[in-house]
């Protein structure tokens, strides 16, 4: 067992850009892809991951000094360090039982496929750390490995169901067939959905207002690179840059928004042959069943509205950090908040005004939850030596995935000590999930009917 754990950890340490393509090459060979095609698709997928990370890193390097300067000018002291998702993953993998989550996820997925309880094969094994993350929080409160594994199992099941429910929406927005997203970041959509239902009742907000419609109305000013330049210049002015600094930041933001759709095409190029091979194989093994490949979010990076929302969130999250009661975290490594932008994108189907409003509503949740979980993650970091922290130092993440689910189900056992807030939050999330799931089922039926009509 120790040897297997060491082998798995070695591959995990290579990073998603290597680990996920290896999984996809193996999956491709298992479904009878030709070796050269499987290798080509896998390497292209790795290139896509690296390309996306480079552009995200480039944008973060350009924007972070602006936002940090805004905070420093206020003289505000926030004690919790924002280590971003990479730090949370490192701490999670230091948990002694982390290795057990691998067979748990695979086993549950296989059983649900066999008994026709899901259509999704979750190939996103690298992000198994997300299940470890919530298990770490649970065991820090209960000191019971079985309860921790039970909550991790619940998340595995819900990720598969989420993949099923979102697939047609994702396919319609990306144009990539047979692929879905199994990342827990989509869980926050059920919290945003009730607010979106209210916003849709406002006539001005219940019309398609995405990049395409903006181009029809304002022409060149809605082009990715022009819009990025304008937003970058606005940030430069807010940060007090000189003219040269403002123009340089504008060009960098223009570059980032122009490159994202280009890089995303590599995901389509790599995933299409794998998706076709999986579909063909599964049709033989599971006659008449439609099956999907579940992946991390980057394959959706070609949706322009996603990046507009992400840029919008950056100054907003820093303003929240300054004025939000109950927050004690300085946003830094988690500044590029996909965990908020992606659910807002899918809930609104890219309606920009509603996305912006939902991001305004949802942003404080990430800071509150990041503050709440900091003691548990910091304690584990010190206990395992995963991250070097002083006795009184705290670390967390300002863009924690699925913050409401993580807080509610991770800390619901505080009810045993008289704190019922997390349990109430878990109940609220469950009610929203049921409500949102019903909507997604109707949306899936509608999109399937449209797809069938187009093929006839």
N, C-alpha and C positions, 0 to 999 in steps of 0.2 A: 504493500500500500504506500509506503514511504517513497519507493522508487517511482511509482506511477505519479505520485504527487509532485516529485521533483521534475519529472518529464513534462507534465502539464504546465508547471510553473515556468519552465524554461521557454516553452512556446508562448505563454502569456506575456512573458517579459519582452518578447520580440515586438509586441504592440499589435494593435488592430490591423495595421497595414500589411502585416505578414501573417498573423494568425487567422484572420477571417478569410483571406484568399486560399490558405491551405485547406480550411474547412470546406470552402466552395469547390476546390479542385477535387477533394475526396468525394464530396457529394455528387459532383458531375460524373466522376468515374463510376460511382455506385448506380447512377441512373443511365449508364451505357453511353456516355459521351465519349467521343474519340479522345485519346490522350492529348493530342496536339491542341484540340479545341478547348479541352478543360484547362490545360496549362495556360493557353493564351487568354482565356476569359479570367482566370484567377490572377494572372499578372496584371491585366488591365484593371481589375478591381483594386488591386494593391496600389497601382498608380493613381487611381481615382481617390483613394483614401489619402494618400500622401499629398496629392494636389489640393484637396479640400482643406487638409490641415495647414498647408503652407499659406493658402489664401486667408483662412481664419486667423492664423498667427500673424500674418501681415497686417490684417485689419485691427487686431487687438493691439499690436505694437504701435499702430498709428493713433488709436483712440485712447488707450489707457493713460498716457501722459496728460491728455486734455482733461479727462474726468478726475484724475488724481490731483491735478493742479487746482481744479474747482474745489475739491475737498480741503486741500492743504490751505487754501486761501481763507477758509473759514476758521481754521485752528481747532476743528472738532476732533476729539479723541475717541476713537472706537477701538475697543480692546480685542475683539475677535478677528483673527487673520483669515481672509478668504483664500483658501488653498485651491479652490476650483475642484472640478470632478476628478482630475488626475490624482490629487492628494487623497481624496476620499476613496478612490479605487485602491491606492497603495495601502492605506490603513485597513480597508476591508480585507484585502488579500493576506494581511498579517494575522487574521483570525485563525486559530488552530484548526477549526473545522471547515475552513473555506473550501477545501478540496471536495467535501461531501456534496456540495451543491451541484457540481458537474453531473454526476450520475443521476441526481434527483431531477434536474431539469430534463435531461434526455429521456429518463424513464417515464416521467409524467407526459411528455410530448408524444412518445411512442404509444402509450396506452390510450391517450385521447384520440390519436389518429386511428388506431385499431378499432376503437368503439365509436368512431364517427362523431366525436364531441368537439372536434376542431378540424379546420381545413388547412391549418398552418403548420409547416415544418420550420421551426425556429433555428435558423442557421447562425444567429447572432450569439454564439457561445462565448465570445470574448466579453460581452456585457453581462455575463453571469454574476459579475461583481455587484450588480444592482440588487440581486437577491441576497447576497452575502451582507451587503450594507444594512438592509432592514433586519436581517437575522442578528447582526451585531448589536443593534439598538435593543432588540427584544431580549437578548440574553444578558445584556448589561442590567436590565431591570428585573428579570425573572430568575436568572442563573439556571435556566432549564433549557437544555439543548433541543428537546422534543418540541417545545412550544416555538422556539426560534425556527426550527425546520418546518413546522406547520405554517407559520406566517410566510416563510419563503416559498413554500409550495403554493399557497394562495396567490402570491404574486406571479408565480410561473403560470398558473392557470389563467389568471386575468390578463396577462400579456398575450397569451394565445387567443383568448376571446377578443381582446382588443384588436389584434391583428386581423381576425376574421371580420369584425364589424367595420373596420376602417378601410379594408382593402379596395373596395370599389371606388370609394371617394379618392383614395390615394392614386389609384390607377387613372381615374378621370383627370386628375390634376397633373400627374407626371407623364402620362402616356406610356408607362412601363407596365406591361401585363404580367400577371402571375406573381407579383412581388408585393409584399406589405411590410409595415413597420411593427416590430414586436418590442420596441423600446417602451419602458414604463413612463417615459415623458408624456405619452399620449393620455395617461390617466387624468391629467389636470384638465383635459377637455370637458369632463363631466361637470367640473366646478364652473367653468366658463359658460357652458351651454345655457343654463337658466337665464343668465344675464343677456346672452345673445338673443334669446327668445323675446325678451323685453325690448331690446334694441331694434329688432326687426319690425316691431309695431310702429316705429317712427318712420313715416313715409320717406323722409330724406335719406334714411339709412337702409332702406329695404330695396335698394337698387344695386345692380352689379357695378361696383366701383373698384376695379383692379387696375393693373398696369395697362392692360389693353384699352380699357375704356378711357383712362387718363390720356393715353396717346391720341385717341380720337378727339379729345377736348382741348388738350394743351400742347399737342405735338411734341417737339424736340425736348421740352422740359420734363417729359415723362420717360425719356430714354434712360436706361440704367446709368450710363456713365455721366450724363448731364445731371440727373437727380442726385447721384452720389457726390458729384462736385459741389452742388448747391448745399447739400447737407453738411459736407465736410467744411465748407467755408463758414457756415453758420456756427458749427462747433468751435472753429478757430476764433471767431469773433467773441463767443461766450467765454472762451478760455483766456482771452486777452492777448492773443498772438499778434505779432506785427504782420504787415501785409504779406511778406514773404512766407511766413509760417502759415498764414491763412490759406494762401494759394497752394502751398505744398500739401497741406492736409486735404484740401479739396481734390487735388489730383490723386492722392492716395486712396481716398474713399471712392472716387470715380473708377480707379483701377480695380479695386476689390469688387465693386458691384458689376463690373464688366466681365471679370474673370469667373465669378461663381457659376453662371449658366454654362460657360465653356467647359469648366471642370466637370459639371454634373453630367454632361453628355458621355463622359467616360463610364459613368455608372450604367447608363442605358446600354452602351456598347458591350459592357462585360456581363450584365445581368440578363440580357435578352436571350442569348443561347442557353444559359443555364436554366432559365425559367422554362424555355421551350422543352429542354430535355427532361426536366422534372415533370412537367405536365404530361409529356408523352409516356414516360415511365409509369407515372401514377395512374394514367388512364388504363394501362394494361393490368396493373396490380389491384387498383381500386376502380373497377369498371363504373363509368358514369359519374365519378366524383371529381370535382374541381379542387385542386390543392394549390397552396401558395407557399412561396419562400419568404420567411420572415427575416428582416435585416434591421440594422441600425438606421438612424434618420438620414445620413448624408446623401443617399440616393435621391432624396427630395430636394436637393440643393439647387436644382434648376428652376424652382418656382421663385420668380423675382420678388413677389410680395413678402416672402419670408425674410429676405435681407433688409427690405425697407423697414419692416417691423423690428428687426433686431437692432438696427441703427437707432430707431426711435426709442427703444428701451434703454439704451446706454445712458443718456443724460438723466432720464427719468428715474432710474434705479439709484443714481447718486443723489438726486434731490430727495428721494424717499429716505435714503440713509441719513441725511442731514436732519430731517424733520419728524421721522416716524417714531412715535413712542414705543418702547419695548424692543427696539433694534439696538444691537451693540456690535454690529459687524461692518467693517470697511470693505465695500465691494472692490475686488481687484482681479483675481485669477478667473472668477466666474462672470466677468463683465459681458462676455458674448453669451447672452441668455437664450439658448435654443429651447430650453425647457418651458419657457413661457410663449415664445413666438410660434413654435410648431403647433401646440394645441390650439392657439388662437387662429392660426392659418386654417387648420382643418375644420374647426367649428364654424368659421365664417365663410369657408370656401374662397378665401382670398379677398374678401371685402375689406379694403384698407381702412376706412373710417371705423368700422366695427372692430377690426383688429386692434387699432390704436386704443380705443376705449377699453376693450377687454384687457389689454396689456396694462393700462393705467389701474384697472381694478385688481388685477392679479399680482402685480409686482410686489406690493407689501408682504404678501404671503411668503414669498421666498426669503425675505429678510427675517421675518418672524421665526419661520421654521429653522433657518440656518442658525439663528441665535439659540433656539431651543435645544438643538441636537449637539451643539458645540461641546458641552461637558462630556458626553458619552464618547464622541469621536476622539477627543483630546485624551481622555483616560486610556482608551485602547492604544492610541499612538505611543503614549508614554510606557504602557505596560509591555508592548511588543518591541519598542524601539524602531517602529516603522518610520516615524518622523521625530526629529529631535525637537522637543518642546521643554521649556522650563516648567517649574512647579506650578506657576500661576498662569502660564500661557494657554490660550485657547485657539483652536483652529476649526474651521467649518467650510461651508460652500454657499455662496450667494445665489447659485443657480441650481440648487438641488432638484433632481428629477422627481416628479410626482410629489410635491411637498405636502399636500393635504393627506394623501394616502400614507406617506411615510410617517408623518407625525401621528396620525390617528391610529393606524394599525401597529406602528412601531412602539408606541407608548400607551396603548389602550390598557395595559395591565397595571398602570398607575392607579386604576380604579380600586385595586386591592388595598391601596394605602389611603384611599379617600379622595384622590384627584380624578374626577370624572370627566374633565374637559377633553382629553384625548379620545375617550370612549364615545362621547357625544359627537366629536369631529368624525370619527370612524363611521358612526351611524349616518351622519349627514352626507359623507362621501358616498356611502352605499346607496342612499336614496337617490342622489344625483346620478350615480352610475346606472341605476335601473332606468331612470328617466331618459338619460342620454342614449342608452342601448336601444331603447324602443325607437327613438328617432333614427339611429343609424341603421336599424333593420329596415325601416321604411325607405330610407335613402338608398340602401343597397338594392331593395326590390325595384325602386324607380330606375336606378342606373342599369340594372340587369335588363329591364324591359326595353330601355333605350338601346342597349347594346344588341339585344336580340332583334329589334326592329331594323337596326342598321345592317345586320348580317343577312337579313331576309331579302 
